[in-house]
Amino acid sequence: MRTYKNNYRAFTLVELLVVISILTLLISILIPSLAKARERARRVTCMSNIRQCTIACNLYAADFNGWLPLGNIWGDESKEEGWLDLNYQSAMYIHLNYNIDESHAMCTSWASEKDKYFYTPASVNNDNFKVGGTRIGYVYYGRRFDKESSVYSPILENGQVYKTPQRIYDSQKISSKTLFSCFHWDGISTGSGWGAKIPHIGGGKGQYIQPSQQSLIPKPEGLVISYLDSSSGWVNWKKLKWIEQASSIRLYFSDFR
């Protein structure tokens, strides 16, 4: 009788488990690397977007004798302000004249909040001026309220008032050449309604930290910053400086330009 020999050899259970283990190990190594690559891509996009906003401010300054767009949300530079918003009329002028829209004017970490930008303030004063500001996704450091002896003035770590650029060529009279940062805000008055919105963490999507938390965990690696000269870049967290407003809000900037 003729017999046939089977030359095919099947995997044993042990060999199969070894292969699965190796694949699992490779995947566990690759996934963090892919996440880091995705976050770096977000940073590049954010640097491009924030630079577009800065270029728009430079174009605005060219049209208005060097004056930067108004940062004060009340439309009157003698009045105090909050730092989170841009003057509504300034935002709309930039939007309509220099083609800056939501896709440019916000950090990539907060794409889920796209519908909250360029909103129309609800209240109107007696002069038919829209009171309030519009969020543009980045903190704007140009032409802000920086008067002495006001709780709403931005204060440096040394207790001095942070002097904001009023005109595009005010580089000798200001505290920093930072014009935008992708950092929204960090509430330091724990127990109040303020928390912190930290971009470029949590897989690159940004993270909200509750006001009861004392420290920023996880700590950000850095922020995207743009400067008066229309340049932009990624700045390591340790190299950033901060200002405070009303002992409750902390904002970060860079003086490396």
C-alpha positions in Angstrom: 0.0 0.0 0.0 1.3 3.5 -0.9 1.5 5.9 1.9 1.7 9.7 1.7 3.8 11.9 4.0 2.3 15.2 4.9 5.0 17.9 4.7 2.9 20.7 6.2 3.7 21.6 9.8 1.1 23.5 11.8 1.8 26.0 14.5 1.9 24.7 18.0 -0.1 26.6 20.6 3.1 27.8 22.2 4.4 29.2 18.9 1.1 30.9 18.2 1.2 32.6 21.6 4.7 33.7 21.0 3.7 35.3 17.7 0.8 37.0 19.3 3.0 38.3 22.1 5.5 39.7 19.7 2.7 41.5 17.7 1.2 42.9 20.9 4.6 44.2 21.9 5.2 45.8 18.5 1.7 47.4 18.6 2.3 48.8 22.1 5.6 50.3 20.9 4.1 51.8 17.7 0.9 53.3 19.1 2.6 55.9 21.3 4.9 56.7 18.4 2.0 57.3 16.1 0.3 59.4 18.8 3.4 61.6 19.1 3.6 61.9 15.3 -0.1 62.9 15.2 0.5 65.5 17.9 3.5 67.0 16.1 1.3 67.3 13.0 -1.2 69.2 15.1 1.5 71.5 16.3 2.6 72.2 12.8 -1.0 73.0 11.8 -1.4 75.2 14.9 1.8 77.1 14.0 0.6 77.7 10.5 -2.9 78.9 11.8 -1.5 81.2 14.5 0.9 82.7 12.0 -2.0 83.5 9.7 -3.7 85.4 12.5 -0.5 87.3 13.1 -0.1 88.2 9.5 -3.7 89.5 9.5 -2.8 91.7 12.5 0.2 93.0 10.6 -2.0 93.8 7.6 -4.5 95.5 9.9 -1.6 97.6 11.3 -0.5 98.6 7.8 -4.0 99.8 7.2 -4.3 101.8 10.4 -1.0 103.7 10.8 0.7 100.9 12.7 -2.0 100.3 15.3 -2.7 96.7 16.2 -6.3 95.4 16.4 -7.9 96.3 19.7 -7.7 93.6 22.3 -9.9 95.3 24.9 -13.3 93.7 24.7 -15.2 96.8 25.6 -14.0 98.9 22.7 -12.7 101.6 25.0 -9.0 101.5 25.9 -9.6 103.3 29.1 -11.9 100.6 30.5 -10.9 97.4 32.2 -11.2 94.1 30.4 -11.0 90.3 30.6 -8.2 88.7 28.7 -9.9 85.8 27.2 -11.6 87.5 24.3 -10.8 89.9 21.4 -12.8 93.0 20.7 -15.7 91.9 18.6 -15.3 94.6 16.0 -11.6 93.9 15.6 -12.4 90.2 15.2 -15.0 90.8 12.5 -12.8 93.3 10.7 -10.0 90.7 10.5 -12.5 88.0 9.5 -14.1 90.0 6.7 -11.0 91.8 5.3 -8.2 89.3 5.8 -10.1 86.0 5.3 -9.4 84.7 8.8 -12.1 82.3 9.8 -12.6 79.5 12.4 -10.3 77.1 10.6 -7.4 79.6 11.1 -8.3 81.3 14.3 -8.3 78.5 16.8 -5.9 76.0 18.3 -6.1 72.5 16.8 -6.7 71.1 20.3 -10.2 72.7 20.5 -11.7 71.8 17.1 -14.7 70.4 19.0 -15.5 74.0 20.0 -15.4 75.5 16.5 -19.0 76.8 16.7 -18.1 79.1 19.7 -15.9 81.4 17.7 -16.9 84.7 16.0 -20.1 84.7 17.9 -22.1 88.0 18.2 -22.2 89.4 21.7 -25.7 89.6 23.0 -25.8 93.1 24.6 -25.6 96.5 22.9 -25.0 99.8 24.6 -26.5 103.2 24.0 -24.2 104.0 21.1 -25.3 100.8 19.4 -21.9 99.4 20.0 -21.8 95.6 20.6 -20.5 95.1 24.1 -18.4 92.0 24.7 -15.8 90.1 22.8 -15.4 87.2 20.5 -13.2 84.1 21.2 -10.7 83.5 18.4 -9.2 80.3 19.8 -5.8 81.9 20.7 -5.0 84.4 23.4 -4.2 87.8 21.8 -1.6 89.9 23.5 -1.9 93.1 21.3 -3.3 96.4 22.4 -4.7 95.3 25.8 -5.6 97.1 29.0 -2.3 97.4 30.9 -2.9 100.4 33.2 -1.2 100.7 36.5 -3.0 100.0 39.8 -5.8 98.0 38.3 -6.7 94.4 39.4 -7.5 93.7 35.7 -4.0 94.7 34.5 -1.8 91.8 33.6 1.0 91.4 36.2 4.4 89.8 35.7 6.0 87.4 38.1 8.1 90.4 39.5 4.9 92.4 40.3 5.3 94.8 37.4 2.5 95.4 34.8 2.9 93.5 31.6 3.1 96.1 28.8 1.4 95.0 25.7 2.3 96.1 22.1 0.0 98.9 20.9 1.6 99.3 17.5 3.4 96.9 15.3 6.7 98.7 15.8 6.5 99.1 19.7 9.2 96.5 20.3 11.2 98.8 22.6 8.3 99.7 24.9 6.8 96.3 25.6 7.3 93.3 27.9 7.3 90.7 25.1 7.0 90.4 21.4 4.4 87.6 21.8 1.3 88.4 19.8 -0.7 85.2 20.1 -0.4 82.0 22.1 -2.5 78.8 21.7 -2.9 78.7 25.5 -6.5 79.6 26.5 -6.2 80.1 30.2 -5.2 78.6 33.5 -7.4 79.4 36.5 -5.3 79.6 39.6 -8.1 80.5 42.0 -9.1 77.0 43.0 -12.6 76.6 44.3 -14.0 79.2 42.0 -15.6 78.7 38.6 -12.2 78.9 36.8 -10.4 75.8 35.7 -7.7 75.4 33.1 -7.8 74.6 29.4 -4.5 73.1 28.3 -3.8 72.5 24.6 -1.7 69.8 23.0 -2.1 67.2 25.7 -4.5 64.3 26.1 -3.6 62.9 22.7 -3.3 66.3 21.2 -7.0 67.1 21.7 -6.5 69.4 24.7 -7.8 68.9 28.2 -10.0 70.8 30.7 -8.8 70.7 34.3 -11.2 71.3 37.1 -10.7 74.4 39.3 -10.2 72.3 42.4 -7.0 70.8 41.0 -3.9 72.6 42.3 -1.4 71.6 39.6 -1.5 71.0 35.9 -1.5 67.2 35.5 -0.5 66.2 33.0 1.9 69.1 32.6 2.0 70.5 29.0 5.1 70.0 26.9 4.9 73.5 25.6 2.8 76.0 23.6 2.6 77.4 20.1 3.5 81.1 20.1 3.5 83.8 17.4 5.3 87.1 17.5 5.1 90.6 16.2 7.4 89.8 13.2 4.8 87.2 12.0 7.0 84.3 13.0 5.7 81.4 15.0 7.1 78.4 16.8 6.8 75.7 19.5 8.2 76.9 22.9 9.1 74.4 25.6 6.9 74.7 28.8 10.0 75.4 31.0 11.0 78.4 28.8 7.6 80.1 29.1 6.8 83.0 31.4 3.5 83.9 32.9 1.2 86.9 33.8 -1.7 87.0 36.1 -5.0 89.0 36.0 -7.2 89.6 39.0 -5.3 86.9 40.9 -7.4 84.3 39.2 -6.2 83.9 35.6 -2.7 83.0 34.5 -1.6 83.3 30.9 1.7 82.3 29.3 4.0 84.0 26.9 7.5 83.8 25.4 10.2 86.5 25.1 12.4 84.6 22.7 11.7 86.9 19.7 
